[in-house]
Amino acid sequence: MLQFDWPWVFVLLPLPLLVWRFCPRAEQSPSALMVPFYQGLQPISERGQDSLAGKLINLVLLLIIWIALVVAAARPQWLGEPIDLPTSGRDLLMAVDISGSMDTRDMIVGGDNLDRLTVVKYVVGEFVKRRHQDRLGLILFGTNAYLQAPLTFDRETVNTLLQEAQLGFAGEKTAIGEAIGLAIKRLQDRPESSRVVILLTDGANTAGTVAPLQAAELAKLAGVKIYTIGVGADEITMRSLFDPRGRTLNPSRDLDEETLQKIADLTGGSYFRARNPQELVEIYAELDKLEPTEQDAQTFRPVKALFYWPMGIALLLSALWAGIRLLSAFLPQPFATTRGVNAQ
């Protein structure tokens, strides 16, 4: 649908007519033309006709230019068909640990040992695809926490940014408190009943100026619910050429489950433990059952500006008008004017 953002500009349309009618005309000095013989009358008559046609063309061009400029100033725009935005859902921020320890290869898939981050990307990516009615955001944290994607309905972009995350981009350590603090800041202006954070980590808080439990207290006051996930196997067997029987190690010895449990309890969320890819899939399937919160219906209509069309017409006609004026000034007259000859 075509509409004008500033329709009041159309009151300027009769402005040139008002100027012509009420402003005093410029005085012109009279010029005399003496015609000593009758043969000159016909060329003069023809020249007068040409002049009248030129004036008419000049007037029409200036009128169209003025109308085009006024239309452009009124800011014409095309409104597209209404697009209904989702009317229910949550504001859900996913905080994902990308510290150096996420490179540990203790996730077994099809007999292969994959690093933790690769598995997390796949599982969380599938979770993102299913959350059709949620505003999703992404926080990546290591030594520092960064907002990689603000809250948005654009699930494809969020997933792309998640898949592009690389180990160590945010530093080698783990700042859990900083990640929670950043999530609170981004959710504080959203409806209280829809503020959710899903925090995934494989270690303990080793960086940042905010303690995780202190951040959890702030989250509780802000009405932010936090679900925490501890990822990493409890044991892994390391074999070598000199030790074929191998040694059993605990790759998750640095995981601070007690703190993650307290964070979840303080904010009304839950703590989950993912020791293998299957458990991680089940955890996100459980999180996928979160009940959506009704929100006010919203409608979006795409707007396309059209002012450049009348503006372009005005510029082209202005160039044409200027060209005609230049040509008329340099081209020879249709007849030679005889001046200062008196009939004897």
C-alpha positions as CSV (number, residue, x, y, z in Angstrom):
1,M,0.0,0.0,0.0
2,L,1.3,3.4,-1.0
3,Q,1.4,6.1,1.7
4,F,3.1,9.4,2.4
5,D,5.0,9.9,5.6
6,W,4.6,13.7,5.4
7,P,1.4,14.4,3.5
8,W,1.2,18.0,4.8
9,V,4.0,18.9,2.3
10,F,1.4,18.8,-0.5
11,V,0.1,22.2,0.7
12,L,3.2,23.7,-1.0
13,L,1.9,22.6,-4.5
14,P,0.3,26.0,-5.3
15,L,3.3,28.0,-4.0
16,P,4.6,28.9,-7.5
17,L,1.2,30.1,-8.6
18,L,0.9,32.3,-5.5
19,V,4.3,33.7,-6.1
20,W,3.5,34.5,-9.7
21,R,0.2,36.1,-8.7
22,F,1.1,38.2,-5.7
23,C,4.8,39.0,-6.0
24,P,5.7,42.1,-8.1
25,R,7.1,41.4,-11.6
26,A,10.6,42.3,-12.5
27,E,10.8,45.5,-14.7
28,Q,12.1,45.0,-18.2
29,S,13.4,47.8,-20.5
30,P,11.4,48.0,-23.7
31,S,13.2,47.1,-27.0
32,A,12.2,48.5,-30.3
33,L,12.2,46.6,-33.6
34,M,11.7,48.4,-36.8
35,V,10.4,46.5,-39.8
36,P,10.8,48.6,-43.0
37,F,9.2,46.2,-45.4
38,Y,6.2,43.9,-45.5
39,Q,8.2,40.7,-46.2
40,G,9.4,40.8,-42.7
41,L,6.0,40.4,-41.2
42,Q,5.6,36.7,-41.9
43,P,8.9,35.6,-40.3
44,I,8.1,37.7,-37.3
45,S,4.7,36.0,-37.0
46,E,6.3,32.6,-37.3
47,R,8.9,33.5,-34.7
48,G,6.2,34.6,-32.3
49,Q,4.5,31.2,-32.7
50,D,7.8,29.4,-32.0
51,S,8.3,31.5,-28.9
52,L,4.8,30.7,-27.6
53,A,5.4,26.9,-28.0
54,G,8.8,27.2,-26.3
55,K,7.2,29.1,-23.4
56,L,4.5,26.3,-23.1
57,I,7.2,23.6,-23.0
58,N,9.2,25.5,-20.5
59,L,6.1,26.0,-18.3
60,V,5.1,22.3,-18.4
61,L,8.7,21.1,-17.6
62,L,9.0,23.5,-14.6
63,L,5.5,22.4,-13.4
64,I,6.4,18.7,-13.5
65,I,9.7,19.3,-11.8
66,W,8.0,21.2,-9.0
67,I,5.3,18.5,-8.5
68,A,8.0,15.8,-8.5
69,L,10.0,17.6,-5.8
70,V,6.9,18.1,-3.6
71,V,6.0,14.4,-4.0
72,A,9.6,13.4,-3.0
73,A,9.5,15.7,0.0
74,A,6.3,14.1,1.2
75,R,8.3,10.9,1.6
76,P,6.3,8.3,-0.3
77,Q,6.8,4.7,0.9
78,W,5.3,1.3,0.2
79,L,3.9,-0.7,3.1
80,G,4.2,-4.5,2.7
81,E,1.7,-7.0,3.9
82,P,1.5,-7.4,7.7
83,I,3.8,-10.0,9.2
84,D,2.7,-11.5,12.6
85,L,5.6,-11.9,15.0
86,P,5.4,-14.8,17.5
87,T,3.0,-14.0,20.3
88,S,4.4,-16.4,22.9
89,G,7.8,-17.6,24.0
90,R,10.7,-16.8,26.3
91,D,13.7,-14.5,26.2
92,L,16.4,-17.2,26.4
93,L,20.1,-16.5,26.6
94,M,22.5,-19.4,26.1
95,A,25.9,-18.9,27.8
96,V,28.5,-21.3,26.4
97,D,32.0,-21.9,27.7
98,I,34.6,-21.8,25.0
99,S,37.7,-21.8,27.3
100,G,40.7,-23.9,26.6
101,S,39.4,-26.9,28.6
102,M,36.6,-27.4,26.1
103,D,39.2,-28.9,23.8
104,T,39.3,-32.1,26.0
105,R,38.4,-35.1,23.8
106,D,36.2,-37.1,26.1
107,M,33.0,-37.2,24.1
108,I,32.7,-40.5,22.3
109,V,30.6,-40.5,19.1
110,G,30.6,-43.6,16.9
111,G,33.8,-44.8,18.4
112,D,35.6,-41.5,17.9
113,N,36.8,-39.2,20.7
114,L,35.5,-35.7,19.9
115,D,36.2,-32.5,21.8
116,R,33.6,-31.1,24.1
117,L,32.9,-27.9,22.1
118,T,32.2,-29.8,18.8
119,V,29.5,-31.9,20.6
120,V,28.1,-28.9,22.3
121,K,27.8,-27.0,19.0
122,Y,25.8,-29.8,17.5
123,V,23.5,-30.4,20.4
124,V,22.9,-26.7,21.2
125,G,22.5,-26.0,17.4
126,E,19.6,-28.5,17.2
127,F,18.1,-27.0,20.3
128,V,18.2,-23.5,18.7
129,K,16.4,-24.8,15.6
130,R,13.5,-26.1,17.7
131,R,12.8,-22.9,19.7
132,H,10.5,-21.3,17.1
133,Q,8.7,-18.9,19.5
134,D,11.6,-17.8,21.7
135,R,13.9,-14.8,21.4
136,L,17.3,-16.4,21.6
137,G,20.6,-14.8,22.4
138,L,24.2,-16.2,22.7
139,I,26.9,-15.4,25.2
140,L,30.4,-16.9,24.8
141,F,32.7,-16.8,27.7
142,G,36.3,-17.8,28.7
143,T,38.5,-15.3,30.5
144,N,36.0,-12.7,29.5
145,A,32.3,-12.9,28.6
146,Y,31.0,-11.5,25.3
147,L,27.5,-11.1,23.8
148,Q,27.8,-12.8,20.5
149,A,24.1,-12.5,19.5
150,P,21.5,-10.2,21.1
151,L,18.0,-11.5,21.7
152,T,16.4,-12.1,18.4
153,F,13.9,-14.3,16.5
154,D,16.5,-15.0,13.9
155,R,17.4,-18.5,15.0
156,E,19.5,-19.1,11.9
157,T,21.9,-16.3,12.6
158,V,22.2,-17.4,16.3
159,N,23.1,-20.9,15.2
160,T,25.6,-19.6,12.6
161,L,27.4,-17.5,15.3
162,L,27.5,-20.5,17.6
163,Q,29.0,-22.8,14.9
164,E,31.7,-20.2,14.1
165,A,32.8,-20.0,17.8
166,Q,36.4,-21.1,18.3
167,L,38.3,-22.4,21.3
168,G,40.2,-19.7,23.1
169,F,38.5,-16.7,21.4
170,A,37.4,-15.4,24.8
171,G,40.6,-16.6,26.7
172,E,41.8,-19.8,28.2
173,K,40.2,-19.4,31.7
174,T,36.6,-19.5,32.8
175,A,34.6,-16.5,34.0
176,I,31.2,-17.9,35.1
177,G,30.3,-14.9,37.2
178,E,31.0,-12.5,34.3
179,A,28.7,-14.5,32.0
180,I,25.9,-14.5,34.5
181,G,26.3,-10.7,35.0
182,L,26.2,-10.0,31.3
183,A,23.1,-12.2,30.9
184,I,21.3,-10.2,33.7
185,K,22.1,-7.0,32.0
186,R,20.7,-8.1,28.7
187,L,17.5,-9.5,30.3
188,Q,16.6,-6.8,32.8
189,D,14.3,-4.9,30.5
190,R,12.4,-8.0,29.4
191,P,9.2,-9.4,31.0
192,E,10.2,-11.0,34.3
193,S,8.3,-14.2,33.7
194,S,10.3,-15.0,30.5
195,R,13.9,-14.4,31.6
196,V,15.9,-17.7,31.2
197,V,19.6,-18.4,31.0
198,I,21.1,-21.8,30.1
199,L,24.7,-21.8,31.2
200,L,27.0,-24.6,30.0
201,T,30.6,-25.1,31.4
202,D,33.1,-27.8,32.0
203,G,35.1,-26.2,34.8
204,A,35.2,-23.8,37.8
205,N,35.2,-20.1,38.0
206,T,38.9,-19.0,37.4
207,A,38.6,-15.5,36.1
208,G,36.5,-12.3,36.4
209,T,35.8,-9.9,39.2
210,V,32.3,-11.2,40.0
211,A,31.9,-14.5,42.0
212,P,29.4,-16.9,40.5
213,L,27.2,-17.1,43.7
214,Q,27.2,-13.3,44.0
215,A,26.0,-13.1,40.4
216,A,23.4,-15.7,41.1
217,E,22.1,-13.6,44.0
218,L,21.8,-10.7,41.6
219,A,20.0,-12.9,39.1
220,K,17.5,-13.9,41.8
221,L,16.7,-10.3,42.5
222,A,16.3,-9.6,38.8
223,G,13.9,-12.5,38.3
224,V,16.3,-14.4,36.0
225,K,16.1,-18.2,36.1
226,I,19.3,-20.0,35.4
227,Y,19.7,-23.6,34.2
228,T,23.3,-24.9,34.6
229,I,24.9,-27.7,32.7
230,G,28.2,-29.4,33.7
231,V,29.7,-31.1,30.7
232,G,32.6,-33.7,30.6
233,A,33.2,-37.4,31.2
234,D,33.9,-38.7,34.7
235,E,36.7,-40.9,33.5
236,I,38.8,-41.6,30.4
237,T,41.4,-44.2,29.7
238,M,44.7,-42.9,28.4
239,R,46.9,-45.6,26.6
240,S,50.3,-45.3,25.2
241,L,52.9,-47.5,23.5
242,F,54.7,-48.0,26.9
243,D,51.4,-48.5,28.8
244,P,49.0,-50.6,26.7
245,R,46.7,-51.1,29.7
246,G,46.3,-47.4,30.1
247,R,45.6,-45.1,33.0
248,T,42.1,-44.0,34.1
249,L,41.8,-40.2,34.5
250,N,39.0,-37.9,35.5
251,P,38.9,-35.2,32.9
252,S,36.2,-33.4,34.8
253,R,38.1,-33.0,38.1
254,D,38.0,-29.2,37.8
255,L,34.2,-29.1,37.3
256,D,32.6,-27.2,40.2
257,E,29.3,-29.0,40.5
258,E,28.5,-27.7,43.9
259,T,28.6,-24.1,42.7
260,L,26.6,-24.9,39.6
261,Q,23.9,-26.6,41.7
262,K,23.7,-23.6,44.1
263,I,23.4,-21.2,41.1
264,A,20.4,-23.2,39.8
265,D,18.8,-23.5,43.3
266,L,19.1,-19.8,44.0
267,T,17.4,-18.7,40.8
268,G,14.7,-21.4,40.5
269,G,16.4,-23.4,37.8
270,S,17.9,-26.9,37.7
271,Y,21.4,-28.3,37.4
272,F,22.1,-31.0,34.8
273,R,25.2,-33.3,34.4
274,A,26.2,-34.3,30.9
275,R,28.9,-37.0,30.9
276,N,28.4,-38.0,27.3
277,P,26.7,-36.7,24.1
278,Q,23.6,-38.8,24.8
279,E,23.0,-37.2,28.2
280,L,23.6,-33.8,26.7
281,V,20.9,-34.4,24.1
282,E,18.5,-35.6,26.8
283,I,19.2,-32.4,28.9
284,Y,18.4,-30.1,26.0
285,A,15.3,-32.2,25.2
286,E,14.2,-31.6,28.8
287,L,14.9,-27.9,28.6
288,D,12.9,-27.8,25.3
289,K,9.8,-28.5,27.4
290,L,9.9,-25.1,29.1
291,E,6.4,-23.6,29.0
292,P,6.2,-20.5,26.9
293,T,5.0,-17.2,28.4
294,E,2.2,-15.4,26.6
295,Q,3.2,-11.9,25.3
296,D,1.3,-9.1,23.6
297,A,0.7,-9.8,19.9
298,Q,2.9,-7.8,17.6
299,T,2.6,-7.1,13.9
300,F,5.4,-5.9,11.6
301,R,4.9,-4.3,8.2
302,P,8.0,-3.9,6.0
303,V,8.5,-0.4,4.7
304,K,10.2,0.5,1.4
305,A,11.1,4.1,0.7
306,L,10.1,5.4,-2.8
307,F,11.2,9.1,-2.6
308,Y,14.1,8.5,-5.0
309,W,11.7,7.9,-7.9
310,P,10.1,11.4,-8.0
311,M,13.5,12.8,-7.0
312,G,15.1,11.1,-10.0
313,I,12.4,12.4,-12.3
314,A,12.9,15.9,-11.1
315,L,16.7,15.7,-11.6
316,L,16.3,14.3,-15.2
317,L,13.8,16.9,-16.2
318,S,15.9,19.7,-14.7
319,A,18.8,18.5,-16.8
320,L,16.5,18.4,-19.9
321,W,15.2,21.9,-19.1
322,A,18.8,23.3,-18.7
323,G,19.8,21.6,-21.9
324,I,17.0,23.2,-23.8
325,R,17.8,26.6,-22.4
326,L,21.5,26.3,-23.4
327,L,20.6,25.1,-27.0
328,S,18.2,28.0,-27.5
329,A,20.9,30.4,-26.5
330,F,23.5,29.1,-28.9
331,L,21.5,28.0,-31.9
332,P,21.0,30.6,-34.7
333,Q,17.7,32.5,-34.9
334,P,15.4,31.4,-37.7
335,F,15.8,34.8,-39.4
336,A,18.1,37.7,-39.3
337,T,16.9,40.8,-37.5
338,T,17.2,44.0,-39.3
339,R,17.6,47.0,-37.0
340,G,18.0,50.7,-37.6
341,V,16.7,50.7,-41.2
342,N,14.2,53.4,-42.0
343,A,11.9,53.3,-45.1
344,Q,12.6,56.1,-47.5
